[in-house]
Structures are given as structure tokens and as C-alpha cells.
Amino acid sequence: MQRGAGRGLDERADIVRRHRNLGRRAMLVSFLTLLSRLLGYGRDLLMAALFGGSSPVLDAFFTGWRIPNLFRRFLGEGALGVAFQRAMTDTEEREGLEGGRLLFRAIAKLLLPTLLAFCGALMLLVWHLPDRMPITGWAWLGADPAFVRELTVRLLPYLVVVCLTALAAGALNVRGRFRASTWTAPTMNLVWIGALVAIGLTYGWSGPLDNARHLAMARLLAWGVLLAGLAQLLVVLRPVLQEGLWGQGTGGRGPSEPPSHSTSTLGARRRVLRDTLPLALGAAVYQVNMLVDGLMAEGLLSDGGPTAQFFANRFHQLPLALVAFAILSAVFPSLQALVAKGRRGEARGLHDRAQMTALFLALPASFGMFFLAEPLVSLFKHGRFDAAEVARTALALKGLCLAMVPAGACAIAVRAHYAFGGTAFVAAIASVVVAINIAANLFFVAGMGMDVEGLALGSALASWVNLCILLATLRLRYGEGSTIAGPLRRIAAMLPGAFGAGLLGRWVHAQLLGSCGNTLALIVGALAGALLYFLVAAALRPPEFDEAMEKIRGVFGLSRKEIKRP
């Protein structure tokens, strides 16, 4: 029996009501995101132990992985996903569930051959890239271009399956079904870990290995990545069928269904394709900067630079995923629905609440990760990953901590612009920000002689510039006349507690390190810092604290009041 047969179609077709219980949904997304990130850390720990931190093959693998991962953000979770969710929301508002189903089928049928052709063209392009950039002579593929070229080509097919997965997940999010789409990332990490364990059992976990053995290991891992992508696609297929988005049944194709080339479907499909390109650069500007940093690390730094930059970014992504991106995935469909209903003021208010809630959690995470950078990276000190590589990665992580707040806030602000139709403007700003990032990287690394931390500082500077522009134009563009004095006072009230939490965490870790070891000392230090921050917040009672506590109680069915609808 198809999902939805036992409940009213009016309820399913109401694009706002289906996104109620925002607090529960955000906490569910955060929990599954935390699970995914913990699995991701286990995956990265295994990779560090297997390859070490100064392997040119691992550098090449990470450089190659950044390219399909970037286009995953462009075409899947970023641009196409945003454009499709907006079009599907508008379509279901006008035409009901059947219109949304037709649009999903039309886009899916168009996307598969497009992705196959695009992936094939990228593989040919990468394979025939010159070792050095024309005119400048920059060794953009590093000292070992053959490794980068081969591993990039092997990893690119992941792009096809993950973009199809993201399209299906976007459709499920529009329908208010978030669980399956959030399980895709843990599934990928589980399969990836399985591949690493198999490689470790085959080649061993310690001792020196030459580049030829490392390359053989990386080739096997590339096959594991593709298998992980297929597993992600399988996770979302069942709920897609249950929703009737593909096939017969409730909401399915009936004898009176209009053809997929109807005028409304074609118009919505054109709108998705039209919006994808500007959305691509704007929604993924942070990932573009990470790709730029990775390529510049490959070309400008010694062996191990791209690996240190990658691992530092992985640590940096955890609080971003748990805070801003988790809130974003739960809030954006509601923003879309409110704008589609013409409730623009409520949508702007939802954006503001999301920003302050994200900042309330991101500030202590940023300070805590800065003060605990070395202990965090020391978790990777196993197998072939040594103390010098820990120090190099920790320095990069400290630089990236300066980008944590603006990167998360930019993600939310960009989606607010998109909800109101500002795609071209955001794309133009993103182009400027990428140029600023490149210039800053060159200044810090080539001009100041810094190592991988110079790339991190360049990303932080670009993120702050991006945030200032996005927030200023968001206020001006939509005629917001409210003062910013109130939010600034609330931010100032958060800062002492966040800074103190980071210092306390570092102090507790130092006191316990000798007797408890790094892992336990790190856990206790982090918990002590978090406890201090929430005690200070409980005393000051900012609105964000009450909202966070209410949402946490709501997860366990202890809510004292109805969570506010957007």
C-alpha cells in the first residue's frame, strides 16, 4: 500500500502544514548528522592510519575526491537540489501532489543522461589536462600529476549516483520526509569504512609502504567509494516509491494523468534548469573555496599539504554540519513554502531565528575547537600518521575555526536569498568571494611564506567578506527597517561564555592528560566547556537558549508548549 492512503490528501497537499514540528525535525537531522560525522571521523582515522599524512598518493586521492564532491554540491545537494525543491514546492502549491510527481519524473529522466555525458566529458578533460597551467606555468596537479589524474578519473563516476540520490532526497524533503535523506551520509561512511578495513587487512596497518602499494590501495578505495554511492541511492529509492513519486498507486501514474511533456511540467523543468547555474556557484561557494584551497595546496605546498588541509576541513565541518547545515536542511523547505504562500515577513523572521540559533551553538564550538585543536587531531595519531603531521593539521584547523561562524551563517543567508528569488545576485557575489579567496591564499602562502594555515586564513577572510555582503543586501533588498542593535547585544552576551568555555575545555584537558590519556581528557574537557557555556546561557536567558531547550524537550515528548510554526 502506498504511503498516504490512510491520511487526508488535503493534509498531504498543504505545503506549509507538512513542514510543521520544525524543532523535532531539526533535532532528528542533527542526530543523524552527528552519527554520520562520527562515522566519518572513524573513516578518516582509518585513512590516516593506512596512508599516513605525507603520502603523495593520499594527497592525490583527496584532490581527486574534491572534484566529484564539489559537483555533488553543485548539482545535487546544492544547486539542482535547491532549484528543484523550489520548483516542486511551487508546482504542488498550484497543482497538488500529482504536479509535483510529474515534475520529479521529468527532471529524473532528463538528469540521468545529462549526468552520464557530463561525467564522461569531465573524465576526458581531467585525463588530458596538462601538468602545468597554461601561461602561468603553475603546477596545479602537484609534483605527481599522474596520481591526481588517475584517481580523479576513478572517483568521478560517484558524481552520477550521488546527484540522483540528492534529487530523490530533495523530493522527499518537499514532502516532509527527512529521515531517509539524512540516512544517506551514514550509509556512505559505513560502506567506505568497510572498504578501508578490507584494504587494511590486505596491506597492513603499519610500517613503510612505497607509492606503488599506496596507489594499489587507493584504486581499491575508489571502487569502495562508488559502491558507497550506490548504497546511498538504494536508501532513498524505497520512500520515493512509497510517496508515489515513481510508479503506480497513490499519487502514481493513472490512466487520466497528463503526459510528462505538459505545458506546466515543461515550464517547471525549464525553471529548474534556468536556476541551477546561478544557484551552483552561490550555494557551493564554501565548497568552491575548499576546492581552490586543495588545488593550491597540491601545487604550492610540500607532500602532505593537501592531506593536512583535508583533515583539518573534516574536523571543521562537524560543528557546521550539526549546527548551520542541519538547521538549514530543516528550515529551507519551510522558507520555500512560506514564500510560495506570500508570507514574506514570516519567512524573513524564520531566517533571523535560524541565524541566531545557529550562532548560539556555533560560537562555543568555534572557540572550543580552536583551543582543543591539537588534542582533536591527535586522535589520528595512529599507524603511519605521526606527531609532525598532527602539528601541521592542527595549525590548519585553528585557521579554519575563524571561518566557522561566517561559513554557517552564509549557508543560511544564501538560502534566504534563494527563497526570494535572488539567485543571480548571489552567484555574482560568489564569484567575487572566490577571487578574494585565491588572492588571500597567494598572499598568505606565497607572500608571507605560510604553510597550510595560510590557506585556512584565506578561506576565513573570504567567508567573512561573503557574510557581510549577504546580510547587508538581504536587509536592504527586502526593505527590512529593523535595527541590528538587538542582535548585536545578544551576540555580545554570547561571546564571554563561548570564550570561557573554550579556555576551560583546554585547561581541563591539560589537567587530565597525564592520568587519563588524550581521548578521555578531550571528552571531559569538551563536556566541561559545554556545561559552562549552557550554565552562563541559563543565567542570562537569551531567547536562543529557551528555544534550544524547548526543541530538545520536544524530541523526547516533553515539550511544554507547541513549537512555533514558521
N, C-alpha and C positions, 0 to 999 in steps of 0.2 A: 504493500500500500504506500502510495506516495505521501511524503510529508505534507501536512497542511489539510488533508481531507477531513480531519477531525476538528478543525477550528474555522472560524468565520473568515471568508475571503475578504470581508471589509477590513478586518484587523490586519491581515497579511498585506493588503494593498495600501494601508496607511503608512507612508514613508517616514513619518515622524514617530508614530507610536511604536513601530518595530525597533526603534533605537532608544527606547526608554531603559531605565536601570543602568545609566552610564557608569555609576560607581562600581557596581558588580562587574560590569564588562571590562572596565579598565583594570581592576584588580586581577581578573582572570587572565587578561593579556599579560599583565606584569608577571604573574606567577609562571605562566608558560614561557615567557621570555627569559625569566631567571633560570628556569630549567634548561632552556636552550643555551644560555650563556655559560652555565656551569658545565654542560656537556662540551661546549666549545672550548672552554679552558682545558678540560681533560684532553680534547683533541690536540690543542696547541702544545700542551705539555708533552704529549707523546711525540709530536713532530720535532720539538726541541731536543728531546732525548735521543731520537733516532738520527737526526741530521746534524745537531749542534747549531751554534749560532754564527759560524763563519764559513758555511758551505756555499760555494758559488752556485751549486745546483739548487739548494733551497732558496737562495736569492732569486734565481731564475723562476722557480716554481711560484713564488709569491708574486713576482712581477707578472708572470703569465696569468695567474689567478685573478689579479686585479682587473684585467681587461674584460673577461666574461662577467665578473662580479659587477663592474661598472655598468655594463649594458643591461644586466639584470635590474639594476636600479633605474636605468633609463627607460627600458621598455616594459619592465614587469612591475616591480613594487613601486616604482617612481612614476614615470611619465604616462605610460599606457594605462597603468592601474588607476591613476588619478583621473585621467581623461575618461576612461571607461566608466568608472564609478559615477562621475558627474553626469555623463550621458544616460546611463542606465537609471539613475535616480530621476532625472527629468522625464525620461520615457515612461517609467512606471507611474509617475505622478499624473501624466496626461492619459496614458493608455492602459494602465493596470499591469498586472503581472505578465500577461501574455506579450505585451510590447517589450518588456524587459527581456523575456526569454528569447524572443526573435532577435533582438539586438545582440545578445550573448552568442547565439549560434552564428550570426552573420560575421561578427568580429572573429570568432574562433576559426571559422572556415577561411577567412582572409589571412589570419595571423600565421597559421602553420606553414603554408608555402612561403610566405614572406620571411619568416624566421629561418627556414632552411636555406633559402637563397642568400639571405644576409650573412648567415653563419659561414656558408661556403665562400662567399666573397671575402670575408674577414680572414679566413684561414689562408686563402691565396695571397692576400695582401701582406699578412704577417710573414708568411714563408719567404716572400720576395723582398722584404724590407732591406734596405742597405744597412750595413753595420753602423754607419755614421750618418747623422742628419745632414742632408744636403745644405750647402752654403756655409753653415756654422761649423761643420766637422765634429759636432758633439757626438760622443759615443753613447747614444741613447739606449742601446741594448747592453751596455756594460762591457766588461773585459771578456766575457764568454757569450757572445751573441748566439752561438749555435744552441746553447742550453735554453735561452729565453725563447728563441724561435720555435724549437720543437715542443717545449712544454706548453707554450701558449696555444699552439695548434691543437694539441691533445686535449686541452681544457675547454676550448671554445664550444664544443657540442653541448656542454652543460647549459649554455645560454638558451637553447631551444626549449628544453623541458622545463626549466625554471620560469621562463616567461609564460608558458602555457599554464603552469601552476599558479602564477601570480594573477593571471586573468581570471581563472576559476575562483581563486580566493577573493578577488575583488567583487565578483558577482555575489558570492556568499556573504561578504560584509554588507553589501547593499541590502540583502535580505535579512540582515541582523544575525547571521550565523558566523560567529567569530572563532569558535573552538577549533574547527578543522584547519582553518587557515593558519592559526597560531601553532598548531602541532607540526607544521611542515618543517620549521627550522630544527626542532629537536630530532625529528626523523633523519634529516640530513646529517646531523652531527653523530647520531648513533651509527649510521652506515659508514661514515668517514672513520670513526673510531675503530669499527670492525676491520676496515681495510688496513689501518695502521697497526693494529695488533697482529694481523696476518703477516704484514711486512716485517714487523719486529721479530716474530717467531722464525721467519725465514732468514733474515740477515743479522740478527742480534741487536742488542740494545746498547752496547758499549764497545769501546775500542776503536782504533782508527779505521776509516774506510776511504778508498780513493774515489775520485769523481765518477769513474765508470760504474762503481757499485751504487753510488748515490743516484746516478741517472737511472739505473735499472729500478731502484726503489721508487723514484719519482714517477716513472712510467706506470708502474703498478698503481700508485696512488691516484694518478689521473683517471684510470679506469674506475677506481673506487668513487671518485667524485661524480662521474657520470651515473654510476649506479645509485648514488645518493639522490641525484636529481630525479631519476625515475621513481624512486621511493616517495619523494615529495609529491609527485604528480598523482600517484596512487592514493595518497591520503585525502586529497580533495575530490577525487572522482565520485566516491560514494555519496557525499552530501550534495554534489551537483546533480546527480541523478535523482536523489530524494526530493530536491526542490523542483524537479520537473524542468530544469534548465536545458536538459538534453534528453530527448526521447518522449515516450508516450506517458499518459497519466495526467494527474492533476497539474494543470499548467502546461501540459505537454501538447504535442502537435496533434490536433484533431482534424477531422475532415473539413471543417469550415475555416481553418486557420488561414490567414492571408499569407501569401508567399513571402520568402525572406528578402525578396527584392522590392518590397512595397516602398512607397514614397517615404513614409515615416521612418522605416528602418534604414533606408539609404541615407536619409538626411542625418540621422543619429550617427551612422557609421562614418559619414564624411566629417561630422563634428569631432568624433574621436580622433580620426587621423589628422585633422587640422590642428587640434590642440596638443597632439603628442610631442611634436618637435619643440615648441617653446617650453612645454612642461618638462621635457627631458633635461635640458640644461638647468632650469631653475630648481626642480625638485631634487636633483642629484648633484648640486654644486659642491656639497661637502665631499661626496664620493669622487667627483672630478678632482678636487684638490688632493685627496688621498692618492689618486692615480698619478697626478703630477708629482707628488712627493715621492712615490715609489719609483717612477721612471728617473727622477733626478737623483734619487739615492743610488739607483743602478748605475747611472752614468758618472756621478760626482764623488761617490764615497767608496771606501775600500770594501773588500769582501766582508759580508755580514751586515752592511749598512741597510739594505732592503729588508733583511730579516729582523733587525732591531726595530726598524720603523714599523713593520707589520705587527710584531708582537706588542709594541707599545700602543699601537692603534687598537688592537684587540682588547687590551685592558681598558683603554679609554672608552670603548664602545659599550661596556657593561652598564654603567650608570645612564648613559644616553639611551640605551635600549629600554631599561627599566623605567625611566622617567619620561623623557620627552617623546620617544618614538612609541612607547606603549600608550601613553595618553593620546598621542596623535592618531593612532590606528583606531582608537575608540571614539574620538571626538570628530574626526573628519566626516564620517557619514552623517552625523548629526548636523554639522555645519552645512553640508550639501543639502540636506533635507529642509533645514530652516530657510536657506536662501531660495530654494525652489518654491517654498510656500510664501516667499516675500517677506519673511520675518527677519529683516536685515539687522535690526537693532539687537535682537536676541542672539543672532549669530555672532555679532561683534562682542557681545557680553560673554558668550561661551568661550570665544578665543581668549579674552582677557583673563577669565578664571583659569583656563588651561595653562596660560603662561605663568601665572603666579603660583599655581600648584606645582608646576614643573620646576620653577626656580626654588621653591621651598625645599624640594628634595635634591636638586642639583647642586646647590651651594655647599652643603656639608659633604656631598660626595666628591666634589672638586677639591676642597681643602683636604679631606681625608686621603684621597688618592695621591695628592701632592706630597704630603708628609709621610705616607707609607709606601712610596714608590719602590724603594729598594727591597723591603720585605715582600711586596707583592711579586715583583719579578723574580725574587729568589725562589719562589715556588717552582720555577722552571729549571732550577739548578740540579739537573739530573742527567745521567748518561753523558752525552757529548756537549752539553750546554754548561760552560764554565763561568767562573766569577767575573772575568773580564767582560763577557757578553752580558751578564746580569747588570753590571755597572753601566754599560753603553745603552742598554734598553731602558733602564730606569731613568737616565737623563732625558731620553726622548719622551718618556711618559710624563715627566714633570712639565715639559714644554706643552704637551697636549692638554694637560689639566687646565691651562689657561684658555683653551678653546671649548671646554665642556659646556659652560653656560651659554655662550653665543651659538654653538652648533645646535643644541637642543631647541633654543628659542627660535632660531632661524627656521627650523623644520616646521614648527607650529605657525609662524608668521607667514611662511610661503603658502601653506595650505589655506590660510585665511584669505590671502590674495587670490588664490585659485578659486575659492568658493564664490568670490565676487567677480570672477572673470578676468583677473589681471595676469594672464599667462605671458603675454608678450613683454610686458614691463619687467616681470621677474626674470625672464630669460635674458633681457638686456643687462640687468643688474648682475646676473650670474656671470656673464661674460667679463664684465669689469672686475669682479671679485677673483676670477681665475687668473686674470692678468696680474692683479695685485699679488696673488699668492706666488706666482712664478717670479716676479720681481723681488719679493721679500726673500724667497728661497735663495736666489742668486746673491742677494746682499749678505745674508747671514752665513751661507756656506762658502761661496767663492770670495766674497768681500771680507768677511770677518774671520774666515778660517774655521768656522764651527763644524762639528760633525753632525750626526743625525738630529741632535737637538735643534740645529738651525732650521731644519725642515719643519719641525714641530712649532717653532716660534713663528715661522712664515704662515702656517695654517691658522694659528691663533689670531694673528693680526688680520688676516683675510676674513676670518669668521666674525670678528668684532665690527669690521667695516660693513660687512654684509648685514649684520643685525641692525646697526644704526640706520642704514638706508631703508631696510624693510619696515621697521617700526615707525620711522618718521613718515614715510609715504603712506603707510596704512592709515595713520591718523589723519593726514591731510587729504588723502584721496576720498575717504568716505565721510568727510565732514565732521569728524569727531572733535567736539569742542571741550571735552572734559580735561581737567588739569592732570598733570602727571605727578603732582606733589604727593598725593596719597600713595601711589605705588612706590615712589622713591622712599617715603618714610618707612613703608613696610619692608623694603629691601634693606634699608639701613638697620632696621631692627633684627633682620636675619643674620647679618654679617658677623657680629661678635660671637654668637653661638656657633656658627659654622666654623669660624677660625679656631675657636676654643676646642671644638670637637676634634679637629684635625690635630692640634697640639697634644691634646690628651691621649688620643689614639697612639701617637708616636711615643709619648712618654711611657704609657703602659706597655707597649711592645718592647721598649728598651729594658724595662724592669723585669719582664718575664722571659726574655730571650734566652738567657743562660740556663734557666731551670726548666723551661717548658718546651724549648725549640721554637723555630720560626713560625710554623703553621699555627700552633695553638696560641702563641703570643700575638700573632696577627689577628686571629679571630677575636680574642678577648679585647685587644686594643680597639678594633673596629667597633665592637659592640659597646665598649665604654664611651667612645666618641659619640656614637649614635644616641646612647642614653642621655648623655649630657645635652645634646642638641634638642632632643624632644622634651627634656625637663625645662630647659630655658623657654622653648616654644609654649609649653603648657603654662608657664608663669606669665608670659606676655600675651598669650591667646590671640595670635593673628588669625584672620579668617581662614587662611590656608590650613592651619593646624586643625581647626574644628572640622573642616571639610574632609581632610585626610582621615581623621579618626572616624568620622561618620561612615566613610566609604569602607574602611577596614571592618567596622562593626557590621556593615551591610553584607559583607562577604560571608559572615558566619550567621546571618539571620538575626542579628542583634540590633538592627537599626532602630533608633529612637524616633525617626521621622522618615517620611518619604524622601528619597533622594530627589533633588530638584530636577525636574525635566528641563531640557535645554530650551 
